[in-house]
Amino acid sequence: MNAGDVVTEEQLARFHAEGCRVVDISVDDTAQLETAFDSLATVAGFAARQGWTMLLHLGALRETSARLRAAAGPAGGFAGMRGPVDPAAVARFLNRLEARAGNGSLPRTVLLSLNPEAHAQLAILAGSFVEDGVPGKVQLGPAWWWCDHEEGIRDVLEKKA
């Protein structure tokens, strides 16, 4: 899903019934973590209650070549890298989920960024959201897309260590 998409608990329950255990969210601009908080919190809360993992893909620039997007569709891979990820916005979002009523709405979360400049920031930030008995509650995810090559993979692994 994309940040801002409206997803209902009924839709999520249907995915759960079909065996889904991961929610994959594209957050192109970290400002969306605030502007789309209500819809994202619904999904995150469901994921937390059901034991799902939430993947946050941060920083894709989706609107590049209109010609190639028309030919291949929105998931065709014709995108770019936005500027640096705002770790403060990510921290505020995770903190708001963690602080929600009850035992929180922060599921296990994997932070992924197209921008290699964000790897160290996100790896360190993840350490602020540990939970007893939940190894890797929030963690830096593997190199993907632009960083999916030997140097990029090494960078992510070194930052995670």
Beta strands, then each sheet from edge to edge (+ up, - down):
strand 1: 22-27
strand 2: 53-58
strand 3: 60-61
strand 4: 80-81
strand 5: 108-113
strand 6: 138-140
sheet 1: 1+ 2+ 5+ 6+
sheet 2: 3+ 4-
end
